[in-house]
Amino acid sequence: MLRQRWDLSHCVGPVPIGMLEIIDRKKTMSTSSRARRQVRLSRALGIALTPKAQRHFEKRPYGPGEHGRARRRSESDYAVRLKEKQRLRAQYGIREKQLRRAFTDAKRRQGATGDNLISLLESRLDALVLRSGFARTIAQARQAVVHRHIMVDGKIVDRPSFKVRPGQTIQVKPSSVTKELWQVAAAGSHRDVLPDVPGYLDVQLEKLHAQLRETPKRDEVPIICDVQLVVEYYSR
């Protein structure tokens, strides 16, 4: 099904209120649908991907759908590895192509491929914005980057996949700091739903400022994943 787009560039004068209401309603439905998808995905993967998903997951700790409560057959080795790969993808909110590219890069580097993979993914700008407590979810962190609210070493970066190097600083740009969204973050309102700040980050939350102290190590990264299964999936 093709998604309908609303192009208002041809309109002369004020846009009819009725059309604006329809567009606003579609945006609201899109947001709620996205939230429901995240909840269903969380239940399917067995991990909470968002704070809302965590609340639903606590009430219904089983898979989605009519047969979610039913006892499932034992999964094949392939299915186990696939699910672990999907878990990793979902926690970073990336596409298959991005994960496969990261795996190829990790494989070329010295050391354990799985540890290298996690270090590369965790060095993404959107992941570090989330870990720093500037955002509540990985989707919100990515949106903050794309909308040009985030600076690295004093320069605006709008690529969520940007690799932050040890020693570089991350901050919300000065013209955005006074907005309510960032004032909420600076007050620590997101910390109640996020893991503790990992050791590889030095965060001054009240200033919306963070620095990557060192390359993230697997045992410090707060994700749920048996990364060896992911390596085996891509090495098959």
Secondary structure by P-SEA (a helix, b strand, c coil): cbbbbbbcccccccccaaaaaaaaaaaaaaaaaaaaaaaaaaaaacccccaaaaaaaaacccccccccccccccccaaaaaaaaaaaaaaaacccaaaaaaaaaaaaaccccaaaaaaaaaaacaaaaaaaacccccaaaaaaaaaaccccccccccccccccccccbbbbccccccccaaaaaaaacccccccccccccccccccccbbbbcccccccccccccaaaaaaaaaac
